[in-house]
Amino acid sequence: VRALLDSGVRVFYVTHMYEFSKKYLKDERAMFLKAERREDGARTFKIKEGMPQATSFARDLYEKVFEIGNIMRFSDFSGCKKL
């Protein structure tokens, strides 16, 4: 990505990888966008300018999806070892 930017190419990149995006925090060519969330966690489904965050908000979606069929909840993985 940096080589493209250095060559004058405009780059649009969507990622959930915080470590990747934080490499560009001081790059004046970078603009960061994020999905807006209210303080109570509710989604507005609007995109706004904002700095990358080290956390994702997928847990509530994951639990909502798997709660429907009572297959497995996110908390069931709390005792699992990380690979």
Protein Blocks (a to p, Z undefined) as FASTA:
>chain_A
ZZmmmnopacddddfbfklmmmmmmmmkbccddddddfkopaehiacdddddfbdcklmm
mmmmmmmnomacfklmmmpccZZ
